[in-house]
């Protein structure tokens, strides 16, 4: 508490110190600090982001309206070396006295220490020098603004600027823009010299960016250039470039209107010292030559091996190591087809997706054998990656289970395993860690361990006994993955062995759409130490033990302190209650609590076998990592146990005493699960982004199951969920997270986050997270945990807070401080802001953004 009080007092003191700085401290006399840019268009201020981007000078950055970086810079001593030297020059005896105490060398080094120099270097580098108004840059900005409005159709635009002093050495610049009327497009004509291109232009079904009645915008003309270039080049015009598209804009005799003539001249061919023009030709592919082991070193070597397959020619400088179809299936350029940039791009993507070659090089040359000179030879150069690749990692981790962990993994990738471009990935991992929350009778530091092995075999095609080309053509880049894995955890809860295996198919129906179909996904979880349950799930034990204090009748169930022994005493007392040999009756609240505790114990200690199939569809409009104006939609449906139940029913297999089917003497899980996940980002410019996420998931048990396995259930809280709560610490419903690892089979989550730049690579965020988990249509009887009606939406929790991010380009380090804003675990009327304080806050650490 004392440390917290010190920090609370320190923050306002630091703030007062910074605020005491003079913002114009380093502004020379006769100069002004730029505090604001005003763009005034036709007498009204505008917040046009694109217009603001034309500025050569912008005011110093602010944090919540305060120029933090400027004041940090003003705190710095810009010449610490001179100041340190002047200290001794003004006091000659000081140097000798300090040299006797230390040494001359140490006194000199003291001047380079953080206290004398480093802190000022830090303040100078972290801070930002004052932005002083420079009229030459103001005039350049004015010119750029004029071009900006001209390019948006204001051909009669006029500009001027004024500088207004608003305080001592502070001023703002007013950019005054008078646009005049905006010109609109009137008649649109075309003048295309090459008949073949003119025919393509007239039959092009794609809509033009230039339409009569639209306001003139230079960007529309650039878009039209690119549209036509793409269309022509996808229909054989190999030598066509955007520079061949020009426009004649005629405003003579027009009032606020412009006639547009699209002009495309013939191909200009340079020949040594002269040039000539001729109509563009539409080319076809006469040959496709594939060099399977190209490298600069062997480029001049003779071909040693070659073959032809389906009109493709494959060459190798050494022995050909690939089945021809494995390569040709990835080639979309075919003999006799029309030249197309799209086919070239698809070929590059597919070949790169094989993961056995470096990024391919595809070149074209005119076929000299064709007397009409309208044929191209496509040459595909493939550089193989190394057949064997080895990797190793070392990680230090912290999670809700492990306070500290050390993990290591090794992996081996084998490419072209069966000479059909397959890849085999073999990996092994091991982890040791420390957890104070787990049962640890010997009090050892490293009390947690895990190891595992995984295998994954990838095929660059759909692996089925029948053809799928008609429904999943190769342009969708299909692939098949067969996987298997084993892991073993010791001293983590109940200790587990986990066996997994499956076969899945992946393809991309469109450029930014992906589909994953898990035909079979099998998982077998075996608990090695179920008797450890009450030592791990201590909250369940405490509740059961409290009930036993009043209702236990067997002295053999308790120890010398009167507590239930683990596991026998707890199990015997539970059996006594459920067999009605105690004073508790089925209608009593304590009886229902014991029943609920036992239901959860059975569910979490039973071995699980899951055989599922699932379909996942993802669509995104995100173009690249820098795109902050996009949406992403993901949906998944999963069915487990249905196939096994159908086989068991058809085969007339017997059921066990509980009326359920078994496989390998184990009841398998049966359920259906569906999820919807939607993310949307809005980019407001100046590195300000609003991001929202919504999620809904539900898993319904039926048939062979009346609950969902722990590994397929939902939890709430944590760094990527509701950040006001720890992982597994929220819900279900209004139960106040009474268990150690709280989970349920339905989840709702809504999050919003406003992100902004603070300075440099440091970003900030303000967020709000809403959501909860519930039990529905399963065997959980606690009404507080169940979703029974729409009124239970009142149990949606709300967490809010703020965060810092440090952008390292390839990933983001994230710290979020979350506060419990609305806690449904409290009584109605006491749910808002009752725990909105630092004592109940949660500090989350994460890598990259949560959504």
C-alpha positions in Angstrom: 0.0 0.0 0.0 2.9 2.3 0.8 4.5 1.7 -2.6 1.1 2.4 -4.3 0.7 5.7 -2.4 4.2 6.8 -3.4 3.4 6.1 -7.1 0.1 7.9 -6.9 1.8 11.0 -5.4 4.7 10.7 -7.9 2.6 10.9 -11.0 1.1 14.4 -10.3 4.5 15.7 -9.3 6.0 14.6 -12.6 3.1 16.1 -14.4 3.5 19.4 -12.6 7.2 19.4 -13.4 6.6 18.8 -17.1 3.8 21.3 -17.3 6.1 23.9 -15.7 8.2 23.7 -18.9 8.0 26.6 -21.3 6.8 25.4 -24.7 8.6 28.3 -26.5 11.8 27.9 -24.5 13.8 27.1 -27.7 11.9 29.3 -30.1 14.3 32.1 -31.3 13.3 35.7 -31.0 11.3 36.9 -34.0 10.1 33.4 -34.7 6.9 31.6 -33.9 5.9 28.1 -32.7 3.4 26.6 -35.1 0.4 25.6 -32.9 -2.3 25.1 -35.5 -3.0 24.8 -39.3 -6.4 26.0 -40.5 -7.6 25.1 -43.9 -10.4 27.5 -44.8 -12.3 26.5 -47.9 -14.8 29.1 -49.3 -14.9 30.7 -45.9 -15.4 27.5 -43.8 -12.9 25.4 -41.9 -12.4 21.9 -43.2 -11.1 18.7 -41.6 -10.4 17.0 -44.9 -7.7 14.5 -44.1 -6.3 14.4 -47.6 -6.0 18.2 -47.6 -4.2 18.1 -44.3 -1.7 15.6 -45.7 -0.5 18.3 -48.1 1.2 20.2 -45.2 5.0 20.6 -45.2 4.8 21.6 -41.6 2.5 20.3 -38.9 2.3 21.3 -35.2 4.1 19.3 -32.5 2.3 16.2 -31.6 0.0 16.1 -28.6 -1.2 13.6 -26.0 -4.7 14.4 -24.9 -4.1 18.0 -26.0 -0.7 18.3 -24.3 2.6 18.7 -26.2 4.4 16.0 -24.2 7.3 15.4 -26.7 8.0 19.1 -27.2 8.2 19.6 -23.4 10.4 16.6 -23.0 12.8 18.0 -25.6 12.8 21.4 -23.8 13.8 19.7 -20.6 16.9 18.3 -22.3 20.3 20.0 -22.1 21.4 20.1 -25.7 25.1 20.5 -24.9 25.7 18.4 -21.7 29.4 18.0 -22.5 29.9 21.8 -22.5 27.9 22.2 -19.3 30.0 19.5 -17.5 33.3 21.2 -18.7 32.0 24.6 -17.6 31.3 23.2 -14.1 35.1 22.8 -13.5 36.1 25.9 -15.5 34.1 28.0 -13.1 35.4 26.2 -10.1 39.1 25.2 -10.7 39.6 23.4 -7.4 36.6 21.2 -7.9 38.3 18.9 -10.4 41.3 18.3 -8.2 39.2 17.5 -5.2 37.0 15.0 -7.1 40.1 13.5 -8.7 41.6 12.7 -5.3 38.3 11.0 -4.2 37.9 9.1 -7.4 40.5 9.5 -10.2 40.9 11.8 -13.1 39.7 9.1 -15.5 36.7 8.4 -13.4 35.8 12.1 -13.1 36.0 12.3 -16.9 33.8 9.2 -17.4 31.3 10.7 -14.9 30.6 13.3 -17.5 29.5 10.6 -19.9 27.2 8.9 -17.4 23.5 8.7 -17.6 23.1 11.3 -14.8 25.1 14.0 -16.6 24.6 13.1 -20.3 22.5 10.0 -20.9 19.3 11.5 -19.4 19.6 14.5 -21.7 20.3 12.3 -24.8 17.2 10.3 -23.8 15.0 13.4 -23.5 16.3 14.8 -26.7 15.8 11.6 -28.7 12.4 10.9 -27.2 11.2 14.4 -27.4 10.5 16.5 -30.4 12.1 19.9 -31.3 9.7 22.8 -31.7 8.1 23.3 -35.1 9.0 26.9 -36.0 7.0 28.5 -38.8 9.0 28.6 -42.0 7.3 30.7 -44.7 9.1 29.0 -47.5 7.5 25.7 -46.4 4.2 27.5 -46.0 4.3 28.6 -49.7 5.1 25.1 -50.8 2.1 23.8 -48.8 0.0 26.4 -50.6 1.1 25.2 -54.0 0.4 21.6 -53.0 -3.1 22.6 -51.8 -3.8 24.3 -55.1 -2.8 21.2 -57.0 -4.9 19.0 -54.7 -8.1 21.0 -55.3 -7.3 21.4 -59.0 -7.0 17.6 -59.3 -10.4 17.3 -57.7 -12.1 19.4 -60.5 -11.7 22.9 -59.1 -9.9 24.4 -62.2 -10.3 28.0 -61.1 -9.0 27.6 -57.5 -7.1 30.4 -55.9 -5.1 30.3 -52.7 -3.6 32.6 -50.1 -2.3 32.4 -46.5 -2.2 34.5 -43.4 -0.2 34.0 -40.1 -2.0 35.0 -36.9 -0.2 35.5 -33.7 -2.1 34.0 -30.8 0.3 34.3 -27.9 4.0 35.1 -27.2 6.0 33.3 -29.9 3.0 31.2 -30.9 1.1 31.5 -34.1 -1.3 29.7 -36.4 -1.4 29.5 -40.2 -4.6 30.0 -42.1 -4.7 28.5 -45.6 -7.5 30.3 -47.5 -8.8 28.3 -50.5 -11.4 29.7 -52.9 -12.4 26.8 -55.1 -14.9 28.2 -57.5 -17.3 25.7 -59.1 -16.3 22.1 -59.6 -16.1 20.8 -63.2 -18.0 17.8 -64.2 -17.5 15.3 -67.0 -19.7 15.8 -70.0 -19.3 13.7 -73.1 -16.8 10.8 -73.1 -15.3 9.6 -76.3 -12.6 7.2 -77.3 -9.9 7.3 -80.0 -8.0 4.0 -80.2 -5.7 3.4 -83.1 -5.3 -0.4 -82.8 -8.5 -2.1 -84.1 -7.9 -5.1 -81.8 -7.8 -2.9 -78.7 -10.7 -0.9 -79.9 -12.8 -4.0 -80.2 -11.7 -5.2 -76.7 -12.6 -1.7 -75.3 -16.1 -1.8 -76.7 -16.8 -5.3 -75.5 -15.3 -4.8 -72.0 -18.1 -5.6 -69.5 -16.3 -3.9 -66.6 -17.8 -0.4 -65.7 -15.6 2.6 -66.4 -14.4 4.9 -63.7 -15.3 7.8 -66.0 -19.0 8.6 -66.2 -20.8 11.6 -67.6 -22.0 13.8 -64.8 -19.3 12.8 -62.3 -17.1 15.4 -60.8 -13.7 15.6 -62.3 -11.1 13.7 -60.3 -7.5 13.0 -61.4 -7.6 9.8 -59.4 -10.5 8.5 -61.5 -8.4 8.9 -64.6 -5.5 7.0 -63.0 -7.9 4.2 -62.0 -9.3 4.1 -65.6 -5.7 3.8 -66.9 -5.0 0.9 -64.6 -8.4 -0.8 -65.4 -7.8 -0.7 -69.2 -4.2 -1.8 -68.8 -5.2 -4.8 -66.7 -8.0 -5.7 -69.2 -5.8 -5.4 -72.3 -2.9 -7.3 -70.7 -5.3 -10.1 -69.6 -6.5 -10.4 -73.2 -3.1 -10.8 -75.0 -1.7 -7.3 -75.2 1.7 -8.2 -73.8 3.5 -5.0 -74.7 0.7 -2.7 -73.5 1.6 -0.3 -70.6 -0.4 2.5 -68.7 1.6 5.2 -70.4 -0.2 4.4 -73.7 -3.4 5.7 -72.2 -3.9 9.5 -72.4 -6.8 11.8 -72.1 -7.7 15.0 -73.8 -9.7 17.3 -71.5 -11.7 20.0 -73.4 -13.3 22.8 -71.4 -13.5 25.4 -74.3 -17.0 26.7 -74.7 -18.2 24.7 -71.6 -19.4 26.1 -68.3 -18.2 24.0 -65.5 -18.1 21.0 -67.8 -15.3 19.1 -69.5 -15.4 16.8 -72.6 -13.1 13.8 -72.3 -11.5 11.9 -75.1 -9.7 8.7 -74.3 -6.7 8.3 -76.6 -4.7 5.1 -77.1 -2.0 5.3 -79.9 -0.3 2.4 -81.5 2.7 0.6 -80.1 5.9 2.7 -80.2 8.9 0.4 -81.0 12.4 1.6 -80.4 15.0 0.2 -82.9 18.5 1.4 -82.1 18.6 5.0 -83.3 15.1 5.1 -84.7 11.6 4.2 -83.7 8.4 3.1 -85.4 4.8 2.5 -84.6 2.6 -0.4 -85.3 -0.8 -1.7 -84.0 -0.7 -3.6 -80.8 -0.7 -7.4 -81.2 -2.6 -9.9 -79.1 -0.3 -12.8 -78.2 -0.9 -16.4 -77.6 1.4 -18.9 -75.8 3.2 -21.2 -78.2 5.3 -23.1 -75.6 5.6 -23.3 -71.8 9.1 -24.2 -70.7 9.7 -25.0 -67.0 13.2 -25.1 -65.6 12.9 -27.1 -62.4 16.3 -26.5 -60.9 17.4 -23.1 -62.1 20.1 -21.0 -60.4 22.5 -18.4 -61.6 25.4 -20.8 -61.2 24.0 -23.4 -63.6 22.2 -21.0 -66.0 24.9 -21.6 -68.6 25.1 -25.3 -68.2 23.5 -27.7 -70.7 20.2 -29.4 -70.0 20.7 -32.9 -68.7 17.2 -34.2 -68.4 13.8 -33.2 -69.9 10.3 -34.4 -70.5 7.0 -33.3 -72.0 3.7 -33.6 -70.2 0.3 -32.2 -71.2 2.0 -29.7 -73.6 4.4 -28.5 -70.9 8.2 -28.9 -71.4 10.1 -29.6 -68.2 13.9 -29.2 -68.2 16.5 -30.0 -65.5 20.2 -29.1 -65.4 20.6 -32.4 -63.4 18.3 -35.3 -62.9 14.6 -34.4 -62.9 13.4 -34.9 -59.3 9.7 -34.2 -59.6 6.7 -36.0 -61.1 5.7 -33.8 -64.0 2.1 -33.4 -62.8 3.3 -32.0 -59.4 4.7 -29.0 -61.3 2.3 -28.6 -64.2 -0.7 -28.6 -61.8 0.6 -25.4 -60.4 1.0 -23.7 -63.9 -2.0 -21.7 -65.2 -0.2 -20.7 -68.4 -1.0 -23.2 -71.1 0.0 -23.8 -74.6 -2.5 -22.1 -77.1 -4.0 -19.8 -74.4 -4.0 -16.0 -74.7 -1.3 -14.2 -72.7 -2.7 -13.0 -69.4 -1.2 -11.2 -66.4 -3.7 -12.9 -64.1 -2.6 -16.4 -65.1 1.0 -15.3 -64.5 0.1 -14.1 -61.0 -1.9 -17.2 -60.2 1.0 -19.3 -61.3 3.5 -17.4 -59.1 1.1 -17.7 -56.1 0.5 -21.4 -56.6 4.2 -22.3 -57.1 5.2 -20.2 -54.0 2.5 -22.0 -52.0 4.1 -25.3 -52.8 6.9 -24.3 -50.3 9.5 -26.3 -52.2 10.7 -23.4 -54.4 11.9 -19.9 -53.9 9.6 -17.3 -55.4 9.5 -18.2 -59.1 10.6 -16.0 -62.0 8.3 -16.1 -65.1 9.5 -14.5 -68.3 8.2 -14.2 -71.8 9.9 -13.9 -75.2 8.5 -13.5 -78.7 8.6 -16.9 -80.5 10.8 -16.3 -83.6 9.3 -19.4 -85.2 6.0 -17.6 -85.7 6.0 -15.7 -89.0 3.2 -13.4 -87.7 5.2 -12.6 -84.5 2.1 -13.0 -82.4 3.3 -15.9 -80.2 5.1 -16.0 -76.9 7.3 -18.6 -75.2 6.6 -18.7 -71.4 9.7 -19.6 -69.4 9.2 -20.5 -65.8 12.4 -20.6 -63.7 12.2 -22.5 -60.4 14.9 -22.5 -57.8 14.4 -25.4 -55.3 14.7 -24.8 -51.6 16.9 -27.1 -49.6 15.3 -30.6 -49.3 16.0 -30.6 -45.5 15.5 -27.6 -43.2 16.2 -27.6 -39.5 14.9 -25.1 -37.0 15.1 -24.6 -33.2 13.5 -22.1 -30.8 13.9 -21.3 -27.1 11.0 -19.4 -25.3 10.4 -18.0 -21.9 6.7 -17.9 -21.1 4.2 -16.6 -18.6 0.5 -17.6 -18.6 -2.5 -18.2 -16.4 -1.2 -21.7 -15.7 2.5 -21.1 -15.5 4.1 -18.3 -13.5 7.4 -19.0 -15.3 8.2 -21.4 -18.1 11.1 -22.4 -20.3 10.2 -24.0 -23.6 12.3 -25.4 -26.4 11.4 -26.9 -29.8 13.1 -28.4 -32.8 11.7 -29.0 -36.2 12.7 -30.6 -39.4 11.0 -30.0 -42.8 11.5 -32.4 -45.6 10.5 -31.2 -49.1 9.3 -33.1 -52.1 9.0 -36.3 -50.0 7.3 -38.4 -52.7 8.6 -36.4 -55.7 5.1 -34.7 -56.0 5.9 -31.5 -54.1 4.8 -32.8 -50.8 6.3 -31.4 -47.5 6.7 -33.3 -44.3 7.1 -31.3 -41.1 8.3 -33.1 -37.9 8.6 -31.1 -34.7 9.2 -31.9 -31.0 8.8 -29.6 -28.1 9.5 -29.7 -24.3 8.6 -27.3 -21.6 9.3 -27.0 -17.9 7.8 -24.4 -15.6 6.8 -23.2 -12.2 3.2 -22.8 -11.0 2.2 -21.8 -7.5 -1.4 -22.6 -8.2 -1.0 -26.3 -8.9 -0.7 -29.1 -6.3 2.9 -29.1 -5.3 3.5 -31.1 -2.2 7.3 -31.1 -2.5 7.4 -27.3 -3.0 9.8 -27.6 -6.0 10.3 -24.7 -8.2 10.0 -26.5 -11.6 6.8 -28.4 -10.9 5.3 -28.3 -14.4 6.5 -30.2 -17.5 5.3 -31.0 -20.9 6.7 -32.6 -24.0 5.2 -33.6 -27.4 5.8 -34.6 -31.0 3.8 -33.5 -34.1 3.9 -34.6 -37.7 2.2 -32.9 -40.6 2.3 -34.0 -44.2 1.1 -31.4 -46.8 -0.1 -32.2 -50.3 -0.5 -29.4 -52.9 -3.8 -30.9 -54.1 -7.1 -32.3 -52.8 -6.4 -35.9 -51.8 -9.5 -37.8 -52.5 -10.3 -41.0 -54.5 -12.4 -39.0 -56.9 -11.7 -35.8 -58.9 -12.6 -32.4 -57.5 -11.4 -30.1 -60.3 -14.9 -29.1 -61.2 -15.9 -27.9 -57.7 -12.5 -26.9 -56.5 -10.4 -25.9 -59.5 -6.7 -25.5 -59.2 -7.0 -21.7 -59.4 -8.3 -21.9 -55.8 -4.8 -23.3 -54.7 -6.2 -26.4 -52.9 -4.1 -28.4 -50.5 -4.4 -31.4 -48.1 -2.9 -31.7 -44.7 -2.6 -35.0 -42.8 -1.5 -34.5 -39.2 -0.8 -36.5 -36.0 0.5 -35.5 -32.6 1.2 -36.6 -29.1 1.8 -34.6 -26.0 2.1 -35.4 -22.3 1.7 -33.0 -19.4 2.9 -33.9 -15.9 2.2 -31.9 -12.7 -0.2 -29.7 -14.6 -3.6 -30.3 -13.0 -4.6 -33.9 -13.6 -1.7 -34.7 -15.8 -2.7 -35.6 -19.3 -1.8 -37.5 -22.4 -3.2 -35.9 -25.6 -3.4 -37.8 -28.9 -4.5 -36.0 -32.0 -4.8 -36.7 -35.7 -6.8 -35.6 -38.7 -7.1 -34.8 -42.4 -8.1 -31.4 -43.6 -8.5 -29.6 -46.9 -7.8 -25.9 -47.6 -8.5 -23.7 -50.6 -9.1 -20.1 -51.6 -12.4 -19.5 -53.6 -11.3 -15.8 -54.1 -8.2 -13.8 -53.5 -9.1 -12.9 -49.9 -11.4 -15.8 -49.1 -10.2 -19.0 -47.5 -12.0 -22.3 -46.7 -10.8 -25.1 -44.4 -12.7 -28.4 -44.3 -11.6 -30.8 -41.6 -12.9 -34.1 -42.9 -11.7 -35.9 -39.7 -10.3 -34.4 -36.6 -9.7 -36.9 -33.8 -8.6 -36.2 -30.2 -8.1 -38.5 -27.3 -7.4 -37.0 -23.9 -6.4 -39.3 -21.1 -6.2 -38.0 -17.5 -3.3 -39.7 -15.8 -3.9 -38.4 -12.2 -7.7 -37.9 -11.7 -7.3 -38.4 -7.9 -5.5 -35.1 -7.9 -8.7 -33.2 -8.8 -9.4 -31.6 -5.5 -5.8 -30.5 -5.0 -6.0 -28.6 -8.3 -9.5 -27.3 -8.3 -9.3 -26.0 -4.7 -12.4 -23.8 -4.9 -14.5 -26.9 -5.5 -12.8 -28.6 -2.5 -13.3 -25.7 -0.2 -17.0 -25.6 -1.0 -17.5 -29.3 -0.6 -15.4 -29.3 2.6 -17.5 -26.4 4.1 -20.7 -28.5 3.5 -19.1 -31.5 5.1 -18.4 -29.6 8.2 -22.2 -29.7 8.9 -23.4 -32.9 7.2 -20.6 -35.4 7.2 -21.5 -38.5 9.3 -18.5 -40.7 8.7 -15.4 -40.0 10.8 -13.3 -41.9 8.3 -13.9 -39.2 5.7 -11.9 -36.5 7.6 -8.4 -35.9 8.9 -7.2 -34.8 12.3 -8.2 -31.2 11.5 -11.7 -32.2 10.6 -11.2 -31.6 6.8 -12.2 -34.1 4.1 -9.3 -36.3 3.0 -8.3 -36.3 -0.7 -9.4 -38.2 -2.6 -11.2 -40.8 -0.6 -12.9 -38.7 2.0 -14.2 -36.2 -0.6 -15.4 -39.1 -2.8 -17.1 -41.0 0.0 -18.8 -37.9 1.4 -20.1 -37.0 -2.1 -21.5 -40.6 -2.5 -23.1 -40.4 0.9 -24.9 -37.2 0.0 -26.1 -38.4 -3.5 -27.2 -41.8 -2.1 -29.3 -39.9 0.5 -27.4 -41.3 3.6 -26.9 -37.9 5.1 -29.4 -35.3 6.4 -29.3 -33.5 3.0 -32.3 -34.0 0.7 -32.4 -33.5 -3.1 -34.3 -30.2 -2.7 -31.8 -28.6 -0.3 -29.4 -25.9 -1.7 -26.4 -27.7 -0.2 -27.5 -30.9 -1.9 -27.7 -29.2 -5.3 -24.2 -27.7 -4.6 -22.7 -31.2 -4.0 -24.5 -32.5 -7.1 -23.0 -29.6 -9.2 -19.5 -30.1 -7.7 -19.6 -33.8 -8.6 -21.0 -33.2 -12.1 -18.1 -30.9 -12.7 -15.5 -33.3 -11.2 -16.8 -36.2 -13.4 -16.8 -34.0 -16.5 -13.2 -32.8 -16.0 -11.7 -36.1 -14.9 -13.3 -38.3 -17.5 -11.2 -39.3 -20.5 -12.4 -37.7 -23.7 -12.6 -39.0 -27.3 -13.7 -36.6 -29.9 -14.1 -37.4 -33.6 -15.3 -34.2 -35.4 -15.7 -32.7 -38.8 -15.8 -29.0 -39.4 -16.1 -26.3 -42.1 -14.5 -22.9 -41.6 -15.0 -19.9 -44.0 -13.0 -16.7 -43.7 -13.4 -13.5 -45.8 -11.3 -10.4 -45.4 -10.8 -7.2 -47.3 -7.4 -6.5 -45.7 -4.8 -5.9 -48.4 -1.6 -5.9 -46.4 -0.3 -5.5 -42.9 -0.5 -1.7 -43.2 -4.2 -1.7 -44.1 -6.3 -0.3 -41.3 -9.6 0.1 -43.2 -11.0 -3.4 -43.6 -13.3 -6.1 -42.3 -12.9 -9.8 -41.6 -15.6 -12.3 -41.2 -15.1 -15.9 -40.0 -17.6 -18.6 -39.4 -17.2 -22.2 -38.4 -19.5 -25.2 -37.9 -18.3 -28.4 -36.3 -20.0 -31.7 -35.7 -18.6 -34.4 -33.4 -19.7 -38.0 -32.8 -22.4 -38.0 -35.4 -20.6 -40.4 -37.7 -19.8 -42.8 -34.8 -23.4 -42.7 -33.6 -24.6 -43.5 -37.2 -22.2 -46.5 -37.5 -23.1 -47.7 -34.0 -26.8 -47.5 -34.7 -26.6 -49.2 -38.1 -24.4 -51.9 -36.6 -26.7 -52.4 -33.7 -24.0 -52.0 -31.2 -25.0 -52.2 -27.5 -25.2 -49.2 -25.2 -23.7 -49.0 -21.7 -25.6 -48.7 -18.4 -26.0 -45.0 -19.0 -27.6 -45.6 -22.4 -24.6 -44.3 -24.4 -22.4 -45.9 -27.1 -18.8 -46.6 -26.4 -15.7 -46.9 -28.5 -12.6 -48.6 -26.9 -14.6 -48.7 -23.6 -14.9 -45.0 -23.7 -18.0 -42.8 -24.3 -17.3 -40.5 -27.2 -18.4 -36.9 -27.4 -21.3 -35.9 -29.5 -22.2 -32.2 -30.1 -22.7 -29.6 -32.8 -20.8 -26.3 -32.5 -21.0 -23.1 -34.5 -19.1 -19.8 -34.3 -19.3 -16.3 -35.8 -16.5 -13.8 -35.6 -16.6 -10.3 -37.2 -13.8 -7.7 -37.1 -14.0 -4.2 -38.5 -11.4 -1.4 -38.6 -11.9 2.2 -39.5 -8.9 4.4 -40.4 -9.4 8.0 -39.5 -5.9 9.1 -40.6 -3.0 10.4 -38.6 -2.6 6.8 -37.2 -6.0 6.9 -35.5 -7.9 3.7 -35.8 -11.2 2.4 -34.4 -11.4 -1.4 -34.2 -14.4 -3.5 -33.2 -14.9 -7.2 -32.8 -18.0 -9.3 -32.2 -18.1 -13.0 -31.5 -20.8 -15.6 -30.8 -20.2 -19.2 -30.2 -22.4 -22.1 -29.0 -21.8 -25.8 -28.6 -24.8 -28.0 -28.0 -24.4 -31.6 -26.7 -26.9 -34.3 -27.8 -27.1 -38.0 -28.4 -24.1 -39.6 -26.7 -23.3 -36.5 -24.6 -25.0 -34.2 -22.1 -22.0 -31.8 -21.8 -19.2 -30.3 -23.9 -15.6 -31.6 -23.3 -13.4 -29.0 -21.6 -11.1 -28.7 -24.7 -14.1 -27.6 -26.8 -15.7 -25.3 -24.3 -15.4 -21.5 -24.0 -13.9 -19.2 -21.3 -13.9 -15.5 -20.8 -11.3 -13.0 -19.7 -7.6 -12.5 -20.6 -5.5 -10.3 -22.8 -7.4 -11.1 -26.0 -10.9 -11.1 -24.5 -12.5 -9.2 -21.7 -9.4 -7.5 -20.3 -11.0 -6.5 -17.0 -10.8 -10.1 -15.9 -8.1 -12.8 -15.7 -8.4 -15.8 -18.0 -11.2 -18.2 -16.9 -12.2 -15.7 -14.2 -15.4 -14.4 -15.7 -18.7 -16.2 -15.5 -20.5 -18.4 -16.3 -23.4 -16.0 -16.0 -23.6 -14.3 -12.6 -21.8 -17.1 -10.6 -18.8 -14.9 -9.7 -16.4 -17.4 -11.2 -16.7 -19.8 -8.2 -14.5 -22.4 -9.9 -10.8 -22.4 -10.6 -11.1 -22.7 -14.4 -14.6 -21.5 -15.4 -15.9 -22.6 -18.7 -19.3 -23.0 -20.5 -20.7 -23.9 -23.8 -22.0 -20.5 -25.0 -20.1 -17.2 -25.4 -20.9 -13.7 -26.4 -18.1 -11.1 -26.8 -18.1 -7.5 -28.1 -15.0 -5.3 -28.0 -14.1 -1.8 -29.3 -10.7 -0.2 -29.2 -9.7 3.3 -30.3 -6.0 3.4 -31.2 -3.8 6.5 -31.6 -0.2 7.5 -31.8 1.5 8.9 -28.7 5.0 9.5 -30.1 7.4 7.6 -32.4 6.6 3.9 -32.3 4.7 4.2 -29.0 0.9 3.9 -29.5 -2.0 4.2 -27.1 -5.5 2.7 -26.9 -8.7 3.2 -25.0 -10.9 0.1 -25.0 -14.2 -1.4 -23.8 -14.8 -5.2 -23.7 -18.3 -6.7 -23.1 -19.3 -10.4 -22.9 -19.7 -13.5 -20.8 -20.2 -17.2 -21.0 -23.2 -19.3 -20.1 -24.3 -22.9 -19.9 -27.2 -23.8 -22.2 -28.9 -27.1 -23.1 -26.4 -29.2 -21.1 -26.4 -30.9 -17.7 -25.3 -27.9 -15.6 -28.1 -27.2 -13.1 -26.9 -23.9 -11.5 -29.4 -21.3 -12.6 -26.9 -18.5 -12.2 -24.7 -20.2 -14.8 -27.4 -21.0 -17.3 -28.8 -18.9 -20.1 -32.6 -19.3 -19.8 -34.0 -16.2 -21.5 -33.1 -12.9 -23.1 -33.2 -11.3 -19.7 -29.9 -13.1 -19.0 -28.2 -10.6 -21.4 -28.2 -8.4 -18.3 -25.3 -10.6 -17.2 -23.0 -9.4 -20.0 -19.9 -8.0 -18.2 -18.2 -4.8 -19.2 -14.5 -4.1 -18.8 -12.8 -0.9 -19.9 -9.4 0.6 -19.7 -6.4 1.9 -21.6 -3.2 0.5 -23.0 0.2 1.1 -24.5 1.7 -0.5 -27.5 5.3 -0.5 -28.9 5.5 -1.2 -32.6 8.5 -3.2 -33.6 7.3 -3.4 -37.3 7.2 -7.2 -37.4 5.2 -7.5 -34.1 3.7 -5.2 -31.4 4.3 -5.5 -27.7 1.1 -4.7 -25.8 0.2 -3.7 -22.3 -3.4 -3.2 -21.3 -4.8 -2.1 -18.0 -8.4 -3.3 -17.6 -11.0 -2.3 -15.0 -14.2 -4.1 -14.0 -16.8 -1.5 -15.1 -20.0 -3.7 -14.9 -19.7 -6.9 -13.0 -22.8 -9.2 -13.2 -21.6 -11.3 -10.3 -22.8 -8.6 -7.9 -26.4 -8.0 -6.9 -28.5 -5.9 -9.3 -28.1 -2.2 -8.5 -24.5 -2.8 -7.3 -22.9 -3.9 -10.6 -21.7 -0.6 -12.0 -18.2 0.8 -11.0 -18.1 -1.1 -7.7 -14.6 -2.5 -8.5 -13.4 0.4 -10.7 -10.1 0.9 -9.0 -6.5 0.0 -9.3 -6.8 -2.6 -6.6 -9.2 -4.7 -8.8 -7.6 -3.9 -12.1 -5.9 -6.4 -14.4 -2.7 -5.8 -16.2 -2.5 -7.8 -19.4 0.6 -8.4 -21.5 0.2 -9.5 -25.1 1.9 -9.8 -28.4 0.2 -8.0 -31.4 -3.2 -6.5 -31.3 -6.1 -8.5 -29.8 -8.2 -8.1 -33.0 
